C-alpha cells in the first residue's frame, strides 16, 4: 500500500501509481522553477460538480543548482486556489469564472533580500485533469493548466503549468457522484505544451456539368396528373401559361372540407370528382375516368388523354361554387410539376412522351457529395455534333496518326517533327470558320478549339488543323471528320494532334483528364498557443499554394485548396509542419486517394419474357409512398409496398417475391406478361417486360409508352427470364 507525504519524490509517486487499482492520471512531471505547496484542503461538491483546492505556496526552487526560496506573503496575502468543474464520471468539463488557478505571494530568487517576483505569481486555466484513487489514505490528482499571466509567467514560454496534488486523509473512493475531501499538498512547475495538430486532405473529382435541355415536364399529351388542394386563391397562381390559356376566378379562402369536380373545358368529360377534400389532400386527375356517351347510350372509347383544357371547380359545404380554374393540358403551353393554378399545385404528371414527372420534396436537401473516383467513359465519345475539342500537341507528324476513321476522310501533309514552340490554327476544311488560333504551344500542351469562337453552334463536318513553326512557316496540316458520322474518340491521333477531350450537342463532355479539387484542412488544437509557420507539402504536387501559413490561432482552422488535372488513380500524402508558439515543432500527415472506375461488364439483355425483376428507384425523393405493381399475367393480385420513403438509389424487394421487386413464380406464373404497371401514390407508369424492346440489367427500365424509352424513375438491377 502506498503512503505519500510531503517529501515523496516523483519516482516514488510513479511507483505508487503502478501498484494502484484505479488510475486515470495524466502523468505530469513538473520542471523548474518548481513550487511546493502544502496545508489547506481539497474538496469536491457532487451537486455542483465543483472541485476546489485551497492551499499555501511554501517554497520555489528555480533550478536544480539553486536552493529553495521561501514564498512570503505579499501585502499580507500568500495563497493558492484552484477551482474547476468535474462531472459525475470524473471527466473535466470546464473551469470557473476568472482564473482557475491563482498563486499569490512574493519570492526573492537571488536571495539578496529584495523580492524579485510579487503579487500574483501565476494565474491560469485548467485544460486537463487526472485522478488516482490509491486505495490508501492519500489520493493523487494532476492537472495541465494554461498560463494566463503572473510575475513568474516568463518561465512558461510555450509551456503549460503541470500541477500534482497529493490529498492526505482523503475520503475519495473513485466516485464523483458523492462529496469527498482531504488535505492539499503537492508541487507544480513548467511542462511542455501539447503538440495538438490535426490535418485532413480531401480530393474531389470535378465532373463536368452536362447541359440538359429543359423542354418541360409536359411532353406529348397528358394521361393523368395529381394535384394538391392548397386552399389558396388566384393570387397563389405560379406558372408560365398565357392569360388566354389559364384563367382563375374566386377564392377558396382555406375552405374545408370541399367538393372538387375536374372536367374538360365544356364539362362533358369528368376526369375526377371527390368530396370531403381538406387542405393538403391530393386529387388524381385521370383521363381513364372520363366517358363520353353517344346518342345510342353506348360508350365511345378513345385513347386516354386529357383534353387540351382542364377545368377544376371547388364547391363549399353548402354546394356553392367558390373557386374555378382553367388551364391548358395539351402540352402546347408550358406545364410542369410544381406549377400552381389558384388553389391547386401539380404534384405529379404522366405524359405520353415524357413519362412520369414527380415534384421534388422541397424539405429534402441534397448533400454535396465528394466524388473520389474517376469515371469510366465508354465510347463512342462523339455523339451528335462537336461543340468543342481539346487537342494535345505531340509533334508526332503524319506518321503519328492512330484512329479508326475512313482513311479517305483524313488527309495529312508535312510533319511537325517535334517542333516547339508552334502556332496552332483550327478551322473548318475551307478555312472560313476559325475555332482556334494559339501561338506559343510547346510539346505536351493541351489547347481547346470551340465552335463558339467561330460564332457557330457546332463544328463543320470536317476540321482542319494547321501547325506553324516559330518562323511562321506552315509545317503540318491535317483534315479529319468532326460530324460524328465517323468515329472520333478520346486518344485518337491525327498527325500531331491527340484528341484529349470534347463536348458534343448530345450533352456529352469527355476528357482524358478531369480536374480534382484538393482541400487541405489544418486545425491547431494546442491550448492557448498559436501555430506558426505552418507548411503543407504534398508528396505528389509539392508545396500547396498558400503554404506556409503564417499563423493559426489556438482552436482555429486554416484551409488551402489546390486544383490539378488527374488522368489516373493517385494516392497523395500531405505533410503538415508547424511550431507551437514558434518553438515546439508539431508534424502530422493526411492522405487522400483518387481511384479509377473499371469498365462495366457487358450489358445483360433479355431474350424472352421476364419472369422476375429487381428494380431500383431513381426518381425524386417521396416520403411515405405507397407502391402498387400490377403484372399483366396476374392482374388480380397486385404487389404492394406501403410506407416507403423513396430516395434515389433505394432497391425495392420483398421476401414474398423471392427477393425481387416482383416475381411471377411467387404467383404461380411463368412470366410477368407484356408489361407491369407501377403506381406511386396512385400515379402509374408502365414498364415493358416482353423483351420486344431491350430490357437490360444495370440500365433504366424501358417504358411501355413511348415504347422502349428509359424510365426516369426505375432502374433494372437484375431480372430472370421465363424458363
BELGI-V433397 format. One record per residue. N is the residue number from 1. RES is the residue in one small letter. PHI is phi in radians with two decimals (none if undefined). OMEGA is omega as a letter, one per 30 degrees, with the letter a starting at -180 (NA if undefined). NEAR is the number of other ideal C-beta (glycine too) atoms within 12 Angstrom. Layout:
[[N,RES,PHI,OMEGA,NEAR] [N,RES,PHI,OMEGA,NEAR]]
This chain:
[[1,x,none,a,12] [2,x,-1.55,l,27] [3,x,-2.00,a,20] [4,x,-1.90,l,35] [5,x,-2.45,a,21] [6,x,-1.02,a,21] [7,x,-1.65,a,14] [8,x,-1.13,l,25] [9,x,-1.57,a,18] [10,x,-1.09,l,26] [11,x,-1.13,l,11] [12,x,-1.16,l,20] [13,x,-1.06,l,36] [14,x,-1.08,l,23] [15,x,-1.13,l,16] [16,x,-1.12,l,30] [17,x,-1.06,a,35] [18,x,-1.11,a,16] [19,x,-1.68,a,18] [20,x,-1.41,a,25] [21,x,-1.71,a,17] [22,x,-2.39,a,21] [23,x,-2.22,l,26] [24,x,-2.52,a,25] [25,x,-1.41,l,33] [26,x,-1.27,a,29] [27,x,1.74,a,22] [28,x,-1.34,l,36] [29,x,-2.31,a,25] [30,x,-1.13,l,36] [31,x,-1.76,a,24] [32,x,-1.78,f,27] [33,x,-1.24,a,37] [34,x,-1.79,l,35] [35,x,-1.84,l,44] [36,x,-1.80,l,36] [37,x,-2.16,l,41] [38,x,-2.71,a,29] [39,x,1.38,l,22] [40,x,1.60,a,27] [41,x,-2.49,l,28] [42,x,-2.09,l,42] [43,x,-2.58,l,30] [44,x,-2.37,l,37] [45,x,-1.86,a,21] [46,x,-1.14,a,22] [47,x,-1.16,a,12] [48,x,-1.78,a,19] [49,x,1.09,a,26] [50,x,-1.62,l,25] [51,x,-1.79,a,42] [52,x,-2.30,l,33] [53,x,-2.21,l,41] [54,x,-2.15,a,27] [55,x,-2.55,a,38] [56,x,-2.33,l,29] [57,x,-1.21,a,47] [58,x,-1.73,a,30] [59,x,-2.44,l,26] [60,x,-2.24,l,40] [61,x,-1.92,a,27] [62,x,-1.42,l,27] [63,x,-2.78,l,18] [64,x,-1.13,a,12] [65,x,-1.73,a,8] [66,x,-2.01,a,18] [67,x,-1.32,l,15] [68,x,-1.10,l,24] [69,x,-1.96,a,32] [70,x,-1.26,l,22] [71,x,-1.52,a,39] [72,x,-1.88,l,26] [73,x,-1.12,l,19] [74,x,-1.97,a,23] [75,x,0.92,l,14] [76,x,1.43,a,10] [77,x,-2.06,l,21] [78,x,-2.46,a,33] [79,x,-2.74,l,29] [80,x,-2.39,l,45] [81,x,-2.16,l,32] [82,x,-2.45,a,43] [83,x,-2.37,l,32] [84,x,-2.79,l,40] [85,x,-1.86,l,26] [86,x,-2.27,a,38] [87,x,-1.44,a,20] [88,x,-1.16,l,18] [89,x,-1.65,a,16] [90,x,1.50,a,29] [91,x,-1.66,l,18] [92,x,-1.18,a,28] [93,x,-2.04,l,21] [94,x,2.71,a,20] [95,x,-1.69,l,31] [96,x,-2.18,l,22] [97,x,-1.09,a,11] [98,x,1.40,a,16] [99,x,-1.35,l,28] [100,x,-1.26,l,37] [101,x,-2.02,l,45] [102,x,-2.42,l,32] [103,x,-2.06,a,47] [104,x,-2.14,l,33] [105,x,2.77,l,36] [106,x,-2.51,a,29] [107,x,-2.55,l,38] [108,x,-1.79,a,24] [109,x,-1.13,a,30] [110,x,-1.68,l,15] [111,x,1.26,a,16] [112,x,-1.60,l,9] [113,x,1.60,l,11] [114,x,-1.91,l,13] [115,x,-1.04,l,25] [116,x,-1.61,a,24] [117,x,-2.32,a,31] [118,x,-2.39,l,24] [119,x,1.28,l,25] [120,x,-1.28,a,30] [121,x,-1.36,l,42] [122,x,-2.57,l,46] [123,x,-2.47,a,29] [124,x,-2.97,l,41] [125,x,-2.10,l,33] [126,x,-1.20,l,40] [127,x,-2.11,a,35] [128,x,-2.72,a,35] [129,x,-2.44,l,39] [130,x,-2.36,a,31] [131,x,-2.60,l,40] [132,x,-2.51,l,37] [133,x,-1.53,a,31] [134,x,-1.32,a,34] [135,x,1.41,a,22] [136,x,-2.04,a,27] [137,x,-1.13,a,22] [138,x,-1.93,l,34] [139,x,-1.82,a,43] [140,x,-2.23,l,45] [141,x,-2.35,l,47] [142,x,-2.39,a,38] [143,x,-2.50,l,40] [144,x,-1.86,a,39] [145,x,-2.23,l,47] [146,x,-1.42,a,35] [147,x,-1.31,l,40] [148,x,-1.84,a,26] [149,x,2.87,a,23] [150,x,1.99,a,32] [151,x,-1.18,l,27] [152,x,-1.63,a,40] [153,x,-1.08,a,28] [154,x,-1.09,l,19] [155,x,-1.46,a,32] [156,x,-2.10,l,37] [157,x,-1.21,a,18] [158,x,0.90,l,31] [159,x,-2.28,l,35] [160,x,-1.77,l,43] [161,x,-1.56,l,48] [162,x,-1.83,a,41] [163,x,-2.19,l,47] [164,x,-1.99,a,45] [165,x,-1.94,l,49] [166,x,-1.96,a,45] [167,x,-1.93,l,40] [168,x,-1.32,a,30] [169,x,0.89,a,22] [170,x,-1.47,l,31] [171,x,-1.75,l,22] [172,x,-1.22,l,37] [173,x,-2.17,l,22] [174,x,1.43,a,24] [175,x,-2.09,a,19] [176,x,-1.67,l,30] [177,x,-1.61,l,18] [178,x,-2.24,l,15] [179,x,-1.20,l,22] [180,x,-2.65,a,28] [181,x,-2.72,l,24] [182,x,3.10,l,36] [183,x,-1.47,a,30] [184,x,-2.42,l,40] [185,x,-2.41,l,38] [186,x,2.84,a,43] [187,x,-2.59,l,41] [188,x,-2.58,l,49] [189,x,-3.07,a,35] [190,x,-1.21,l,33] [191,x,-2.34,a,34] [192,x,-1.05,l,27] [193,x,-1.11,a,37] [194,x,-1.37,l,29] [195,x,-1.48,a,26] [196,x,-2.18,a,29] [197,x,-1.92,a,37] [198,x,-2.11,a,27] [199,x,-2.47,l,40] [200,x,-2.55,l,26] [201,x,-2.39,a,39] [202,x,-2.28,l,28] [203,x,-1.91,a,38] [204,x,-2.11,l,27] [205,x,-1.24,a,33] [206,x,-1.62,a,25] [207,x,-1.33,a,22] [208,x,-1.04,l,22] [209,x,-1.29,a,10] [210,x,-1.65,l,18] [211,x,-1.14,a,16] [212,x,-1.96,l,11] [213,x,-1.08,a,11] [214,x,-1.78,a,14] [215,x,-1.63,l,16] [216,x,1.57,a,26] [217,x,-1.41,a,34] [218,x,-1.57,a,38] [219,x,-2.23,a,30] [220,x,1.51,l,27] [221,x,-2.35,a,30] [222,x,-1.40,l,46] [223,x,-1.62,l,40] [224,x,-2.76,l,38] [225,x,-2.71,l,47] [226,x,-2.01,l,36] [227,x,-2.20,l,43] [228,x,-1.81,l,33] [229,x,-1.42,a,39] [230,x,-1.73,a,36] [231,x,1.33,a,29] [232,x,-1.60,a,28] [233,x,-1.96,a,25] [234,x,-1.09,a,29] [235,x,-1.13,l,17] [236,x,-1.45,a,25] [237,x,-1.03,l,28] [238,x,-2.64,a,22] [239,x,-2.84,a,32] [240,x,-2.02,l,22] [241,x,-1.37,a,32] [242,x,-1.28,l,13] [243,x,-1.07,l,15] [244,x,-1.16,a,11] [245,x,-1.62,a,25] [246,x,-2.14,a,31] [247,x,-2.24,a,25] [248,x,-2.59,l,31] [249,x,-2.39,l,22] [250,x,1.39,a,26] [251,x,-2.60,a,24] [252,x,-1.30,l,38] [253,x,0.68,l,21] [254,x,1.02,a,21] [255,x,-1.11,l,28] [256,x,-2.87,f,24] [257,x,-1.31,l,22] [258,x,-2.29,l,35] [259,x,-1.92,a,30] [260,x,-2.08,l,41] [261,x,-2.19,a,29] [262,x,-2.07,a,41] [263,x,-2.43,l,30] [264,x,-1.31,a,31] [265,x,-1.02,a,24] [266,x,-1.55,l,15] [267,x,1.39,a,21] [268,x,-1.45,a,16] [269,x,-1.99,a,33] [270,x,-1.74,l,28] [271,x,-1.53,l,38] [272,x,-2.80,l,35] [273,x,-2.56,a,23] [274,x,-2.52,l,29] [275,x,-1.83,l,19] [276,x,1.14,a,15] [277,x,-1.48,l,35] [278,x,-1.89,l,22] [279,x,-1.02,a,21] [280,x,1.72,l,18] [281,x,-1.26,a,27] [282,x,-1.91,l,29] [283,x,-2.05,l,40] [284,x,-1.57,l,32] [285,x,-1.79,a,45] [286,x,-2.20,l,32] [287,x,-1.10,a,34] [288,x,-1.19,a,23] [289,x,-1.35,a,24] [290,x,-1.44,l,31] [291,x,-2.44,l,20] [292,x,-1.88,a,21] [293,x,-1.75,l,14] [294,x,-1.31,a,11] [295,x,-1.04,a,7] [296,x,-1.38,l,7] [297,x,1.53,l,9] [298,x,-1.62,l,10] [299,x,-1.24,l,12] [300,x,-1.76,a,15] [301,x,-1.37,l,13] [302,x,-2.36,l,17] [303,x,-1.04,a,16] [304,x,-1.28,l,25] [305,x,-2.53,l,29] [306,x,-1.25,l,41] [307,x,-1.19,a,30] [308,x,-1.00,l,24] [309,x,-2.16,l,31] [310,x,-2.15,a,47] [311,x,-2.05,l,37] [312,x,-2.13,l,49] [313,x,-1.98,l,35] [314,x,-2.07,l,45] [315,x,-2.04,l,26] [316,x,-1.41,a,24] [317,x,-1.10,l,16] [318,x,-1.56,l,11] [319,x,1.13,l,13] [320,x,-1.64,l,16] [321,x,-1.24,a,22] [322,x,-1.99,a,29] [323,x,-2.78,l,39] [324,x,-2.61,l,32] [325,x,-2.26,l,46] [326,x,-2.34,l,34] [327,x,-2.54,a,46] [328,x,-1.49,a,32] [329,x,-2.28,l,45] [330,x,-1.72,a,25] [331,x,1.35,l,30] [332,x,-1.37,l,18] [333,x,-1.94,a,26] [334,x,-1.00,l,26] [335,x,-2.62,a,38] [336,x,-2.39,l,33] [337,x,-1.08,a,35] [338,x,1.69,l,28] [339,x,-1.09,l,34] [340,x,-2.20,l,33] [341,x,-2.12,a,46] [342,x,1.02,a,39] [343,x,-1.53,a,39] [344,x,-2.26,l,46] [345,x,-1.94,a,35] [346,x,-1.28,a,44] [347,x,-1.69,l,38] [348,x,-2.69,a,44] [349,x,-2.72,l,43] [350,x,-1.98,a,47] [351,x,-2.14,a,38] [352,x,-1.18,a,29] [353,x,-2.02,a,24] [354,x,-1.76,a,34] [355,x,1.23,a,39] [356,x,-1.61,l,46] [357,x,-2.10,a,38] [358,x,-2.18,l,35] [359,x,-1.15,l,31] [360,x,-1.32,l,23] [361,x,-1.26,a,23] [362,x,-1.14,a,14] [363,x,-1.37,a,12] [364,x,-1.61,a,16] [365,x,-1.68,l,9] [366,x,-1.44,l,13] [367,x,-1.39,l,8] [368,x,-1.21,a,10] [369,x,-1.93,l,13] [370,x,-1.52,l,21] [371,x,-1.58,a,22] [372,x,-1.95,a,28] [373,x,-2.15,l,23] [374,x,-1.27,a,30] [375,x,-1.27,l,25] [376,x,-1.52,a,17] [377,x,-1.92,a,29] [378,x,-1.36,l,18] [379,x,-1.40,f,20] [380,x,-1.26,a,23] [381,x,-1.61,a,32] [382,x,-1.71,a,39] [383,x,-2.29,a,27] [384,x,1.46,l,24] [385,x,-2.33,a,28] [386,x,-1.36,l,45] [387,x,-1.90,l,34] [388,x,-2.72,l,37] [389,x,-2.31,l,42] [390,x,-1.80,a,34] [391,x,-2.12,l,44] [392,x,-1.79,a,34] [393,x,-1.45,a,39] [394,x,-1.85,a,38] [395,x,1.24,a,31] [396,x,-1.34,a,27] [397,x,1.35,a,27] [398,x,-1.02,a,30] [399,x,-1.17,a,20] [400,x,-1.49,a,25] [401,x,-1.11,l,28] [402,x,-2.71,a,22] [403,x,-2.83,a,29] [404,x,-2.10,l,23] [405,x,-1.29,l,31] [406,x,-0.98,a,15] [407,x,-1.04,l,15] [408,x,-1.29,a,11] [409,x,-1.61,a,24] [410,x,-2.17,l,32] [411,x,-2.23,a,24] [412,x,-2.49,l,31] [413,x,-2.31,l,19] [414,x,1.32,l,24] [415,x,-3.07,a,24] [416,x,-1.21,l,39] [417,x,0.88,l,21] [418,x,1.08,l,22] [419,x,-1.04,a,28] [420,x,-2.85,f,23] [421,x,-1.40,l,24] [422,x,-2.38,l,38] [423,x,-1.91,a,30] [424,x,-2.05,l,43] [425,x,-2.13,a,32] [426,x,-2.05,a,42] [427,x,-2.42,l,29] [428,x,-1.28,a,31] [429,x,-0.97,a,26] [430,x,-1.62,l,13] [431,x,1.39,a,20] [432,x,-1.45,l,14] [433,x,-2.02,a,29] [434,x,-1.86,a,27] [435,x,-1.61,a,37] [436,x,-2.86,l,34] [437,x,-2.54,a,23] [438,x,-2.34,l,27] [439,x,-1.75,l,20] [440,x,1.27,a,15] [441,x,-1.47,l,33] [442,x,-1.89,a,22] [443,x,-0.96,l,20] [444,x,1.59,l,19] [445,x,-1.17,l,25] [446,x,-1.94,l,27] [447,x,-2.05,a,35] [448,x,-2.15,l,27] [449,x,-1.86,a,40] [450,x,-2.26,l,29] [451,x,-1.11,a,30] [452,x,-1.07,l,19] [453,x,-1.08,l,24] [454,x,-1.74,a,25] [455,x,1.24,a,12] [456,x,-2.05,l,24] [457,x,-1.50,a,19] [458,x,-2.71,a,31] [459,x,-1.27,l,40] [460,x,-1.21,a,29] [461,x,-1.05,l,22] [462,x,-2.19,a,31] [463,x,-2.14,a,48] [464,x,-2.02,l,37] [465,x,-2.06,a,51] [466,x,-2.02,a,36] [467,x,-1.99,l,46] [468,x,-2.05,l,26] [469,x,-1.42,a,25] [470,x,-1.10,l,17] [471,x,-1.50,l,11] [472,x,1.47,a,14] [473,x,-1.58,l,16] [474,x,-1.22,a,22] [475,x,-2.07,a,30] [476,x,-2.79,l,38] [477,x,-2.54,l,32] [478,x,-2.39,l,46] [479,x,-2.10,l,32] [480,x,-2.46,a,45] [481,x,-1.51,a,33] [482,x,-2.28,l,48] [483,x,-1.67,a,25] [484,x,1.32,l,30] [485,x,-1.34,l,18] [486,x,-1.95,a,26] [487,x,-1.03,l,26] [488,x,-2.54,a,41] [489,x,-2.29,l,31] [490,x,-1.00,l,31] [491,x,1.60,l,28] [492,x,-1.06,l,36] [493,x,-2.10,l,32] [494,x,-2.09,a,47] [495,x,1.00,a,38] [496,x,-1.52,a,41] [497,x,-1.94,l,48] [498,x,-1.76,l,35] [499,x,-1.23,a,43] [500,x,-1.79,l,32] [501,x,-3.00,l,37] [502,x,-2.80,l,42] [503,x,-2.19,a,34] [504,x,-2.26,a,30] [505,x,-1.23,l,25] [506,x,-1.41,l,22] [507,x,1.54,l,18] [508,x,-1.63,l,32] [509,x,-2.24,a,29] [510,x,-2.22,a,36] [511,x,-2.77,l,32] [512,x,-1.25,l,24] [513,x,-2.21,l,28] [514,x,-2.26,l,35] [515,x,-1.23,l,23] [516,x,-2.09,l,37] [517,x,-1.70,l,27] [518,x,-1.68,l,39] [519,x,-2.01,l,28] [520,x,-1.82,a,40] [521,x,-2.00,a,28] [522,x,-2.17,l,40] [523,x,-2.11,l,27] [524,x,-1.66,l,36] [525,x,-1.62,l,26] [526,x,-1.20,a,39] [527,x,-1.34,l,31] [528,x,1.48,a,31] [529,x,-2.12,l,36] [530,x,-1.27,l,28] [531,x,-1.75,a,46] [532,x,-1.91,l,28] [533,x,0.87,a,22] [534,x,-1.57,l,43] [535,x,-1.76,l,32] [536,x,-2.20,a,42] [537,x,-2.04,l,29] [538,x,-1.67,a,32] [539,x,-1.22,l,19] [540,x,-1.76,a,26] [541,x,-1.88,l,27] [542,x,1.44,a,16] [543,x,-1.20,a,22] [544,x,-1.34,l,34] [545,x,-0.92,a,19] [546,x,1.75,l,19] [547,x,-1.64,f,29] [548,x,-1.38,l,23] [549,x,-1.52,a,33] [550,x,-1.07,a,17] [551,x,-2.77,l,22] [552,x,-2.22,a,38] [553,x,-1.15,l,24] [554,x,-0.99,l,27] [555,x,1.42,a,19] [556,x,-1.67,a,20] [557,x,-2.21,l,22] [558,x,-2.09,a,33] [559,x,-2.24,l,25] [560,x,-2.08,a,33] [561,x,-2.25,l,24] [562,x,-2.34,l,31] [563,x,-2.01,a,20] [564,x,-2.32,l,26] [565,x,-1.56,a,25] [566,x,-2.20,a,34] [567,x,-2.02,a,23] [568,x,-2.60,l,17] [569,x,-1.00,a,21] [570,x,-2.65,l,28] [571,x,-2.08,a,20] [572,x,-2.22,a,29] [573,x,-2.12,l,24] [574,x,-1.75,l,36] [575,x,-1.85,a,28] [576,x,-1.93,a,39] [577,x,-2.25,l,27] [578,x,-2.57,a,41] [579,x,-2.25,l,29] [580,x,-1.16,a,35] [581,x,1.09,a,32] [582,x,1.37,a,21] [583,x,-2.14,a,21] [584,x,-1.46,a,27] [585,x,-1.36,l,23] [586,x,-2.15,l,36] [587,x,-2.60,l,24] [588,x,-2.64,l,30] [589,x,-2.26,l,23] [590,x,-2.55,a,31] [591,x,-2.23,l,24] [592,x,-2.31,a,34] [593,x,-2.28,l,24] [594,x,-1.88,a,34] [595,x,-1.78,a,20] [596,x,-2.22,a,22] [597,x,-1.18,l,19] [598,x,-1.61,l,12] [599,x,-1.08,l,12] [600,x,-1.19,l,15] [601,x,-1.14,l,12] [602,x,-1.04,a,11] [603,x,-1.09,l,17] [604,x,-1.73,a,20] [605,x,-1.99,a,20] [606,x,-1.28,a,31] [607,x,-2.09,l,16] [608,x,-2.32,a,19] [609,x,-1.15,a,30] [610,x,-1.40,l,46] [611,x,-1.62,a,36] [612,x,-2.59,l,39] [613,x,-2.52,l,46] [614,x,-1.98,a,29] [615,x,-2.02,l,45] [616,x,-2.02,l,28] [617,x,-1.41,a,36] [618,x,-2.24,a,28] [619,x,-1.58,l,36] [620,x,-1.19,a,29] [621,x,-1.13,l,26] [622,x,-2.37,a,34] [623,x,-1.47,l,19] [624,x,0.86,a,15] [625,x,-1.58,l,30] [626,x,-1.95,a,23] [627,x,-1.98,l,37] [628,x,-2.12,a,27] [629,x,-2.08,l,42] [630,x,-2.06,l,27] [631,x,-1.63,l,39] [632,x,-1.01,a,27] [633,x,-1.47,l,30] [634,x,-2.60,a,26] [635,x,-1.12,a,19] [636,x,-1.40,a,11] [637,x,-2.21,a,20] [638,x,-1.18,l,23] [639,x,-1.69,a,35] [640,x,-2.14,l,22] [641,x,-2.07,a,30] [642,x,-2.03,l,16] [643,x,1.24,l,13] [644,x,-1.50,l,24] [645,x,-1.63,a,20] [646,x,-1.28,l,32] [647,x,-2.27,a,22] [648,x,-0.99,l,24] [649,x,1.83,a,15] [650,x,-1.31,l,26] [651,x,-1.57,a,24] [652,x,-1.73,l,37] [653,x,-2.62,a,27] [654,x,-2.63,l,23] [655,x,-1.04,a,9] [656,x,-1.22,l,17] [657,x,-1.80,l,31] [658,x,1.04,l,21] [659,x,1.48,l,20] [660,x,-1.69,l,33] [661,x,-1.24,l,42] [662,x,-2.62,a,47] [663,x,-2.38,l,36] [664,x,-1.02,a,34] [665,x,-1.07,l,26] [666,x,-1.22,a,26] [667,x,-2.11,l,29] [668,x,1.05,l,12] [669,x,-2.14,a,26] [670,x,-1.35,a,21] [671,x,-2.70,a,33] [672,x,-1.54,a,46] [673,x,1.64,a,29] [674,x,-1.22,a,24] [675,x,-2.78,l,36] [676,x,-2.09,a,49] [677,x,-1.97,a,35] [678,x,-1.90,l,43] [679,x,-1.92,l,29] [680,x,-1.96,a,41] [681,x,0.89,l,31] [682,x,1.59,l,31] [683,x,-1.69,a,39] [684,x,-1.75,l,35] [685,x,-2.39,a,45] [686,x,-1.86,a,37] [687,x,-1.92,a,45] [688,x,-1.43,a,37] [689,x,-2.23,a,45] [690,x,-1.58,a,30] [691,x,1.26,l,29] [692,x,-1.30,l,19] [693,x,-2.12,a,27] [694,x,-1.00,l,26] [695,x,-2.04,a,45] [696,x,-2.14,l,28] [697,x,-1.14,l,26] [698,x,1.02,l,21] [699,x,-2.66,l,28] [700,x,-1.01,l,30] [701,x,-1.20,a,47] [702,x,-1.40,l,36] [703,x,-1.26,l,37] [704,x,-1.43,l,32] [705,x,-2.60,f,30] [706,x,-1.16,a,22] [707,x,-1.07,l,22] [708,x,1.55,l,23] [709,x,-1.15,a,26] [710,x,-1.24,l,26] [711,x,-1.22,l,36] [712,x,-1.55,a,30] [713,x,-2.11,a,37] [714,x,-2.27,a,41] [715,x,-2.21,a,31] [716,x,-1.43,l,38] [717,x,-1.49,a,28] [718,x,-2.75,l,28] [719,x,-2.76,l,39] [720,x,-2.21,l,33] [721,x,-1.64,l,25] [722,x,-1.18,a,24] [723,x,-1.45,NA,12]]
